[in-house]
Amino acid sequence: MQKAGFLAPEVRPVDVPKRTLHTGASMPAIGLGTFGSDHATPSVVAEAVRGAIEAGYRHIDCASVYGNEAEIGRVLAELFASGLEREELWITSKLWNDKHDDAAGSCRKSIADLQCGYLDTYLVHWPFPNFHPPGCSVESRSPDAKPYVHENFMRTWRQMEQLVDAGLTRHIGTSNVTIPKLELILRDARIRPAVNEMELHPHFQQPELFDFVRAHGIEPIGYCPLGSPNRPERDRTPEDTSPLEDPVILGIAKRLGVHPATVCLKWAIQRGQTPIPFSVNRRNYVANLQAAVSEPLTAGDMQAIAGIDRHCRLIKGQVFLWKAGQTWEALWDVVGEITPA
Ligand SMILES: NC(=O)c1ccc[n+]([C@@H]2O[C@H](COP(=O)([O-])OP(=O)(O)OC[C@H]3O[C@@H](n4cnc5c(N)ncnc54)[C@H](OP(=O)(O)O)[C@@H]3O)[C@@H](O)[C@H]2O)c1
């Protein structure tokens, strides 16, 4: 009988570093992102998920708003039918902003689409209930957009807690929150966030938030770990910088004979976050997984990369602003307190 592809991986899942969450659960310290932006169709992303699992990935970062969970689910169902055990995978999905009052319905739909029985992590994708047409310009604004209102967020969080009670997800988590918001969430949560998904790459290291979440037993999941080089034009501003073009990253990559992406991922894993690089290109997603198991960076490399933080947030979230005349910084509580309504 022909062996299923996932039984002969490029990287053995057992060799991939793991994070232990506050529940004791073990999560692979690198995952595959699945946000195809404007350039990768749902079926292309789903085939990348198949190839990535065959290559040894066991952690997949999904979201209903990425519009491809049903296609990914069809691939997962085929892999389960050929012998992959559900328990071998770590599957994340996220509650989109238009469903803050129906977490159960949304979670059940993601589980049904993904054909995975339960989730390992279910995140509140953004702390704002604000949504907009897919692909709209960053300048567009929903007339119904609202600020962060903690009581409203906690109403959503209570629903998230019930999903854990009901066995629909093993953990719940936050995404795109700040320290002032997390302080309130941690004060009021019955079930605390197990992970926090946040932008993290060498040009946006967020040391205060990174340290805060780790000090509170919350695992930082790093999105855009390569600086999202192919993000849509609408998500770019002239001030943006690229970690893949940084001379320090390029120098280390040249010395090691690897792509700069490998250096960014090694740095991320060694620093203590869990990167979730996206790729639909087999050579790239295999190289990204190999970065997790090959020779680590030196202490000197780690120190040099710590020194190149450009505080350059790429995903600014402007579409979620709730008042005319605001700038994106209002979403991120940059003065150290929750931006007033
Ligand atoms: N929670 C949130 O609000 C949030 C926000 C943004 C993103 N995310 C998650 O984070 C994931 C990753 O973020 P991202 O996709 O924006 O950015 P990213 O992972 O930093 O960059 C992905 C891009 O890099 C290219 N790439 C990947 N590996 C490469 C390699 N080894 N060499 C050269 N190029 C490589 C890919 O192109 P190829 O396909 O051609 O390889 C892809 O276009 C998303 O897919 C999503 O799951 C979450």
The ligand as an SDF file (V2000), in Angstrom:
LIG
                    3D

 48 52  0  0  0  0  0  0  0  0999 V2000
   -4.5550   37.9610   13.7410 N   0  0  0  0  0  0  0  0  0  0  0  0
   -4.4770   38.8190   12.7610 C   0  0  0  0  0  0  0  0  0  0  0  0
   -5.1080   39.8920   12.7750 O   0  0  0  0  0  0  0  0  0  0  0  0
   -3.5820   38.5240   11.5980 C   0  0  0  0  0  0  0  0  0  0  0  0
   -3.1660   39.5750   10.7530 C   0  0  0  0  0  0  0  0  0  0  0  0
   -2.3250   39.2750    9.6870 C   0  0  0  0  0  0  0  0  0  0  0  0
   -1.9130   37.9590    9.4600 C   0  0  0  0  0  0  0  0  0  0  0  0
   -2.3440   36.9500   10.2740 N   0  0  0  0  0  0  0  0  0  0  0  0
   -1.9080   35.5370   10.0630 C   0  0  0  0  0  0  0  0  0  0  0  0
   -0.4920   35.5370    9.9240 O   0  0  0  0  0  0  0  0  0  0  0  0
   -0.1350   34.8680    8.7120 C   0  0  0  0  0  0  0  0  0  0  0  0
    1.1980   35.3890    8.1930 C   0  0  0  0  0  0  0  0  0  0  0  0
    1.1340   36.7770    7.8710 O   0  0  0  0  0  0  0  0  0  0  0  0
    1.2730   37.2790    6.3540 P   0  0  0  0  0  0  0  0  0  0  0  0
    0.7780   36.2120    5.4680 O   0  0  0  0  0  0  0  0  0  0  0  0
    0.6400   38.6030    6.2480 O   0  0  0  0  0  0  0  0  0  0  0  0
    2.8260   37.5830    6.2010 O   0  0  0  0  0  0  0  0  0  0  0  0
    4.2060   36.7560    6.2300 P   0  0  0  0  0  0  0  0  0  0  0  0
    4.0080   35.3690    6.6850 O   0  0  0  0  0  0  0  0  0  0  0  0
    5.1600   37.6360    6.9480 O   0  0  0  0  0  0  0  0  0  0  0  0
    4.6330   36.7890    4.6930 O   0  0  0  0  0  0  0  0  0  0  0  0
    4.0270   35.9340    3.7730 C   0  0  0  0  0  0  0  0  0  0  0  0
    4.6410   36.1580    2.3840 C   0  0  0  0  0  0  0  0  0  0  0  0
    6.0240   35.8550    2.3940 O   0  0  0  0  0  0  0  0  0  0  0  0
    6.3610   35.0080    1.2890 C   0  0  0  0  0  0  0  0  0  0  0  0
    7.2770   33.9650    1.8140 N   0  0  0  0  0  0  0  0  0  0  0  0
    6.9770   32.9910    2.7120 C   0  0  0  0  0  0  0  0  0  0  0  0
    8.0570   32.2220    2.9580 N   0  0  0  0  0  0  0  0  0  0  0  0
    9.0570   32.7020    2.1860 C   0  0  0  0  0  0  0  0  0  0  0  0
   10.3940   32.3120    1.9980 C   0  0  0  0  0  0  0  0  0  0  0  0
   10.9240   31.2710    2.6620 N   0  0  0  0  0  0  0  0  0  0  0  0
   11.1460   33.0190    1.1140 N   0  0  0  0  0  0  0  0  0  0  0  0
   10.6200   34.0640    0.4380 C   0  0  0  0  0  0  0  0  0  0  0  0
    9.3440   34.4870    0.5890 N   0  0  0  0  0  0  0  0  0  0  0  0
    8.5470   33.8040    1.4530 C   0  0  0  0  0  0  0  0  0  0  0  0
    5.0650   34.3610    0.8420 C   0  0  0  0  0  0  0  0  0  0  0  0
    5.0520   34.2520   -0.5710 O   0  0  0  0  0  0  0  0  0  0  0  0
    4.9010   32.7650   -1.2530 P   0  0  0  0  0  0  0  0  0  0  0  0
    3.5010   32.3200   -1.0020 O   0  0  0  0  0  0  0  0  0  0  0  0
    5.2040   33.0510   -2.6790 O   0  0  0  0  0  0  0  0  0  0  0  0
    5.9360   31.8880   -0.5970 O   0  0  0  0  0  0  0  0  0  0  0  0
    3.9800   35.2910    1.3440 C   0  0  0  0  0  0  0  0  0  0  0  0
    3.4450   36.0950    0.3520 O   0  0  0  0  0  0  0  0  0  0  0  0
   -1.3600   35.1100    7.8040 C   0  0  0  0  0  0  0  0  0  0  0  0
   -1.3730   34.2400    6.6880 O   0  0  0  0  0  0  0  0  0  0  0  0
   -2.4780   34.8870    8.7900 C   0  0  0  0  0  0  0  0  0  0  0  0
   -2.6920   33.4990    9.0050 O   0  0  0  0  0  0  0  0  0  0  0  0
   -3.1480   37.2210   11.3480 C   0  0  0  0  0  0  0  0  0  0  0  0
  1  2  1  0
  2  3  2  0
  2  4  1  0
  4  5  1  0
  4 48  2  0
  5  6  2  0
  6  7  1  0
  7  8  2  0
  8  9  1  0
  8 48  1  0
  9 10  1  0
  9 46  1  0
 10 11  1  0
 11 12  1  0
 11 44  1  0
 12 13  1  0
 13 14  1  0
 14 15  2  0
 14 16  1  0
 14 17  1  0
 17 18  1  0
 18 19  2  0
 18 20  1  0
 18 21  1  0
 21 22  1  0
 22 23  1  0
 23 24  1  0
 23 42  1  0
 24 25  1  0
 25 26  1  0
 25 36  1  0
 26 27  1  0
 26 35  1  0
 27 28  2  0
 28 29  1  0
 29 30  1  0
 29 35  2  0
 30 31  1  0
 30 32  2  0
 32 33  1  0
 33 34  2  0
 34 35  1  0
 36 37  1  0
 36 42  1  0
 37 38  1  0
 38 39  2  0
 38 40  1  0
 38 41  1  0
 42 43  1  0
 44 45  1  0
 44 46  1  0
 46 47  1  0
M  CHG  2   8   1  16  -1
M  END
$$$$
